[in-house]
Structures are given as structure tokens and as C-alpha cells.
Amino acid sequence: MKSQKQHIELPKDVFTSLRELLEMERFAQIMSLLANKQKVKSILGGKHSSKLRGRGLDFEEVRNYVMGDDIRNIDWKVTARTKVTHTRVFSEEKEKPALIVVDQSKSMFFGSQKRTKSVVAAELAAVAAFRILKQGDRVGGVVIGDDGVDIIQPKRDRRNILRFLDKIVEKNHELKNHTEGTLDDSLRDTMHKVRNIVTHDFLVVIISDFKKYSPEVTRFISQIAQHNDVILAKVMDPMERDIPHIKFVAGNRDTQVTVDGKHKALNQHFVTGFDEDYQSFQTQMKKHHVPVFTINTVDSLDEQLKDVFAGRKK
């Protein structure tokens, strides 16, 4: 009863709840994380940076060639032996296991207008999990907090998703405590646990603001991308790029500073700094064929996902 009361008292859009994450299932059809389902202009398809391999193929049988069959699948040995053209038939593998890594650390507990980054990240993780399950694949998750990491092993089971969402809500609600974080330790723990789960031909979706990720983590992403499909979703708040054109006080428990948002040079400094950092990160990931897209805390998640997967978002 105490836990239920606590959930009710937490403000919507600042914190999330299991009920709200379950409602994200209605947006699952917007996403497609299979290579053969991508539109040409999608961030995950066509000439863009993704190397999504899609599902693999299992050999089924050899049969007589039928007009329209792919000539690349002709079995020349059987054809030569029988004097009749034969082709090899393949079936699509039944699953592509997936792991969703979602950041619920202190840097995600920020939102200037509508929702916090932590809430948006939780919602996106829920949409991705439901979509992957609908594709018939095993799905699990890793939830990063400042004081530890929770892990849900991939399974093809709706109850497994509920456990994953429960862990997200738990870490999300811990953000209200304002404890000193140990993010570096959490990241090292995350990398260790992901390496133990992800072998090859996994789909790994990482959702974070990528503000505190060290070169060590960047190398880790590039390493798992060698044998797996990796997609990065950067959650950002507009104020991280465009500060208000007013004078305001910003700070934390220890320090406060006065920021003059009317100063054009300062505004431009924020814009340039954000854009250069993001472009540098994209460039690094592009070298490893890892696509990156942004989701903001202001616009509706479903409309943003439609833009990303339809190729309308830069």
C-alpha cells in the first residue's frame, strides 16, 4: 500500500509509472527494427549508416527450379547430377534476440518544458520492447541507475517485458532521492553484464543522453557493433541546446550561477557546442555503422518516431 501511495504522489511527466509504460504498446507498430522493413530514407535503412542484417536464413531443402526463383540460390552440384535445375530453399530464422539498454541516471533527470529525459527514455524503451516482442523475438533489458544496474535476460515472454518495465520504474523513482551518483561504476557494470549476454547477431538498442559516456564506453559500443546490430537513441531537452533568451539562475545543491540568456554570443556558444558534440558523436558511430537518432522531451513520442522511421527527421 505504501508503494502505491508513493506512485500516486509522484508528478506525471517528471516520473513515470508502470501503467503509463504499458500504454506505450499502442505505438509499437510505428517502429520497425528489421532490415527488410525499412524505408529508403529511414535512419535505419537505405543509404544511411545502419548495417542491420535482419534475420538470418536457415537451409530447408533443395527442389526443382521455378521461374522467378533467385538464380543465386541454384544448387549447381544437384543440377549437374540430375540434369534438372534445382534451387536451394531457405527459411527466415525465427528470432533475433534483442537487448534494450536504458539510462535512468542522474543526468537524465532533467526537463525544461514538458517531460524529463528519464521519462522519455523509459517510454521509448517500452515501445521498443513491445515492438520486438511482436516481431517474435526474445527481448531483455539493462537499466542503468547511479547506484547500480538491473538486468533482465532476453525471453520471448510478455511477463518478461513487465519485469523489465518494473525495473525501469524502480530506477526512475530512485531519482527523487537526489543521492550522489556513482555513474562510472554503473557504466563499467553495464558493459560487463552486456558482454555476458550479447554474443553475436543480437539487436542492441541503447537509450541515453550520452552526456557522460567516456571514450571507454564509446569503444565498448564499437566492439559490440562488430558482431551485432546496435542502434543509439539520444534523448535531449531543447534547453540543452537553446537556452532561454532571459536572465535566469541555474544550479544544483552546491553551486548556483546567473545566466544571461539575452547575450547572443552565449546563446550561440550553447548551440555550437551542442551541435559539434553531437556531430562528433555521430561521426564516431558512423565509422562503426551504428545509427544514431535524437528524441526530444517536448514533442510527442509517436510523432517523433514516425519522423525517424519515415526518414523525415535529420
C-alpha positions in Angstrom: 0.0 0.0 0.0 2.8 2.4 0.8 4.4 1.7 -2.6 1.0 2.5 -4.4 0.7 5.8 -2.5 4.2 6.7 -3.4 3.5 6.2 -7.1 0.3 8.4 -6.9 2.2 11.2 -5.3 4.9 11.4 -8.0 4.2 14.0 -10.6 3.4 12.8 -14.1 5.9 13.7 -16.8 8.6 14.1 -14.1 8.4 10.4 -13.2 6.8 7.5 -15.0 4.7 4.6 -13.9 4.1 1.1 -15.0 0.6 2.0 -16.2 2.0 4.7 -18.4 4.7 2.5 -19.8 2.1 -0.2 -20.6 0.2 2.3 -22.6 3.2 2.7 -24.9 2.3 -0.6 -26.5 -0.1 1.2 -28.8 2.8 2.9 -30.5 4.7 -0.3 -31.1 3.6 -0.6 -34.7 5.3 2.7 -35.6 8.8 1.2 -35.1 10.3 -1.5 -37.3 13.7 -2.8 -36.3 14.0 -5.3 -39.1 16.3 -4.5 -42.0 13.9 -5.6 -44.8 11.1 -3.4 -43.3 13.0 -0.1 -43.5 12.0 2.8 -45.8 14.9 4.0 -48.0 15.1 7.4 -46.2 14.7 5.9 -42.7 17.6 6.4 -40.3 17.9 2.6 -40.2 17.6 1.9 -43.9 18.8 2.5 -47.4 21.9 4.5 -47.9 22.1 5.6 -44.2 24.6 4.3 -41.7 22.8 1.3 -40.4 24.2 -2.2 -41.1 21.1 -4.0 -39.8 21.5 -7.5 -41.1 17.9 -8.6 -40.4 17.2 -12.2 -39.6 19.5 -14.9 -40.8 18.4 -17.8 -43.1 18.1 -21.5 -42.3 18.5 -24.0 -45.1 15.3 -26.1 -45.7 15.5 -28.2 -48.8 16.5 -28.5 -52.5 13.7 -28.5 -55.0 13.2 -28.0 -58.8 13.8 -24.5 -60.0 10.7 -22.5 -60.6 10.6 -19.4 -62.8 11.1 -16.4 -60.6 13.4 -18.1 -58.1 16.7 -16.3 -57.3 19.3 -17.7 -59.6 21.9 -17.1 -56.9 20.3 -20.0 -55.0 20.7 -22.5 -57.8 22.4 -25.7 -56.5 24.8 -26.4 -59.3 26.0 -29.7 -57.9 22.5 -31.2 -57.7 21.7 -29.6 -61.1 24.7 -31.2 -62.7 24.0 -34.6 -61.2 20.3 -34.7 -62.1 20.5 -32.7 -65.3 17.5 -30.7 -64.0 17.9 -27.2 -62.5 17.5 -27.3 -58.7 17.4 -24.4 -56.3 18.1 -24.3 -52.5 15.2 -23.1 -50.4 15.8 -21.1 -47.2 13.5 -20.0 -44.4 13.9 -17.0 -42.3 15.2 -17.6 -38.8 12.5 -17.4 -36.2 14.2 -14.8 -33.9 16.8 -12.1 -33.5 17.4 -11.7 -29.8 17.4 -8.1 -28.5 18.7 -6.2 -25.6 17.4 -2.7 -24.6 19.8 -0.6 -22.5 18.0 2.3 -20.9 19.7 5.1 -18.9 18.0 6.3 -15.7 21.0 8.0 -14.2 21.0 11.5 -12.7 21.8 13.4 -15.9 18.5 12.0 -17.3 16.5 13.7 -14.5 16.1 17.0 -16.4 13.3 18.5 -18.4 12.7 22.2 -19.1 9.2 22.3 -20.5 7.2 19.1 -20.6 8.8 15.8 -19.6 12.1 14.7 -18.2 14.6 12.9 -20.3 14.3 9.9 -17.9 10.6 9.6 -18.7 11.1 9.9 -22.4 13.8 7.2 -22.3 11.5 4.9 -20.3 8.7 5.4 -22.8 10.9 4.7 -25.8 12.3 1.6 -24.1 8.7 0.3 -23.6 7.8 1.0 -27.3 10.9 -0.9 -28.5 10.3 -3.8 -26.1 6.7 -4.3 -27.3 7.7 -4.0 -30.9 10.5 -6.6 -30.7 8.1 -9.0 -28.9 5.5 -8.5 -31.7 8.3 -9.5 -34.2 8.5 -12.8 -32.4 11.9 -12.2 -30.9 13.4 -12.6 -27.4 13.8 -9.3 -25.6 15.6 -8.3 -22.4 16.9 -5.2 -20.9 19.5 -3.4 -18.8 18.5 -0.5 -16.7 21.3 1.9 -15.6 21.0 3.9 -12.4 23.5 5.9 -10.5 23.7 3.3 -7.7 23.6 0.1 -9.8 22.4 -1.8 -12.8 19.4 -4.1 -13.2 19.3 -6.8 -15.8 16.5 -8.8 -17.4 17.6 -11.7 -19.5 16.1 -11.9 -23.0 13.0 -14.1 -23.3 10.1 -14.3 -25.6 7.5 -13.7 -22.9 5.3 -10.7 -22.2 5.8 -11.2 -18.5 9.5 -10.6 -19.1 8.7 -7.2 -20.5 6.6 -6.4 -17.4 9.6 -7.3 -15.3 11.8 -5.0 -17.5 9.3 -2.1 -17.2 9.1 -2.7 -13.4 12.8 -2.2 -13.1 12.7 0.9 -15.2 10.0 2.4 -13.0 12.0 1.4 -9.9 15.2 3.2 -11.1 13.2 6.1 -12.4 11.6 6.7 -9.0 15.0 6.4 -7.3 15.9 9.7 -9.0 13.8 11.6 -6.5 16.2 10.8 -3.7 19.0 13.1 -5.1 21.7 10.8 -3.8 25.3 11.2 -5.0 25.7 9.0 -8.1 28.5 6.6 -8.9 27.8 6.5 -12.7 31.3 5.4 -13.7 30.9 2.3 -11.6 27.4 1.7 -13.1 28.7 2.1 -16.6 31.5 -0.4 -16.0 29.0 -2.8 -14.5 26.7 -2.3 -17.5 29.5 -3.1 -20.0 30.4 -6.2 -18.1 26.9 -7.5 -18.0 26.1 -6.7 -21.6 29.2 -8.6 -22.7 28.0 -11.6 -20.8 24.6 -11.5 -22.6 25.4 -10.3 -26.1 27.3 -12.9 -28.2 26.6 -12.3 -31.9 23.6 -11.4 -34.2 21.8 -9.6 -31.4 20.0 -6.3 -31.7 21.2 -3.9 -29.1 19.2 -0.6 -28.5 20.9 1.9 -26.2 18.7 4.8 -25.0 20.6 7.6 -23.2 21.5 11.3 -23.3 25.1 10.2 -23.9 26.4 13.1 -21.9 28.6 11.2 -19.5 29.8 8.4 -21.7 33.5 8.1 -21.7 35.8 7.0 -24.6 35.8 3.6 -22.8 32.1 3.3 -23.4 32.4 4.5 -27.0 34.9 1.8 -27.6 32.6 -0.7 -25.9 29.8 0.3 -28.3 32.1 -0.1 -31.3 33.2 -3.5 -30.1 29.7 -5.0 -29.7 28.8 -3.5 -33.1 31.3 -5.7 -34.8 29.1 -8.8 -34.5 25.7 -7.3 -33.6 23.3 -4.6 -34.7 23.4 -1.5 -32.5 21.0 1.4 -32.5 21.5 4.5 -30.4 18.7 6.8 -29.4 19.9 10.1 -27.9 17.3 11.8 -25.6 17.8 15.5 -25.4 16.0 18.5 -23.9 15.7 21.7 -26.1 17.3 23.8 -23.3 20.5 21.8 -23.6 21.0 23.4 -27.0 18.9 26.6 -26.9 18.9 28.5 -23.6 16.0 30.9 -22.9 16.6 34.5 -24.0 16.2 35.8 -20.5 18.4 36.2 -17.4 18.0 33.2 -15.0 19.6 31.3 -12.2 20.8 27.8 -12.8 22.5 25.4 -10.4 22.5 22.3 -8.2 22.6 21.8 -4.5 26.2 23.0 -4.3 26.5 25.8 -6.9 24.4 28.5 -8.5 25.2 30.7 -11.4 23.4 33.6 -13.1 23.0 33.0 -16.9 22.2 35.9 -19.2 20.3 34.3 -22.0 19.9 37.6 -23.7 23.6 37.6 -24.6 23.8 36.5 -28.3 27.3 35.2 -28.0 26.4 33.0 -25.1 23.4 31.6 -26.9 25.5 30.8 -30.0 28.1 29.1 -27.8 25.4 26.7 -26.4 24.1 26.0 -29.9 27.5 25.5 -31.4 28.7 23.4 -28.5 25.7 21.0 -28.6 25.8 20.6 -32.4 29.6 20.0 -32.5 29.4 17.4 -29.7 26.5 15.6 -31.3 28.0 15.7 -34.8 31.3 14.4 -33.4 29.5 11.5 -31.7 27.6 10.7 -34.9 30.8 10.7 -36.9 32.4 8.3 -34.4 29.5 6.0 -34.5 29.2 6.2 -38.3 32.7 4.7 -38.6 31.2 1.6 -37.0 28.0 1.7 -38.9 26.0 2.5 -35.8 23.0 4.7 -36.5 22.1 7.5 -34.0 18.8 9.4 -33.8 17.5 12.0 -31.4 14.3 12.1 -29.4 13.4 15.3 -27.6 11.4 15.8 -24.4 8.8 18.2 -25.8 7.2 16.7 -29.0 5.0 13.7 -28.8 7.0 10.4 -28.9 4.8 8.8 -31.5 5.1 11.7 -34.0 8.9 11.8 -33.5 9.1 8.0 -34.1 7.1 8.4 -37.3 9.5 11.1 -38.5 12.6 8.9 -37.7 11.3 5.8 -39.3 9.8 7.6 -42.3 13.1 9.5 -42.9 11.6 12.9 -42.3 14.0 13.7 -39.4 17.5 14.9 -39.9 
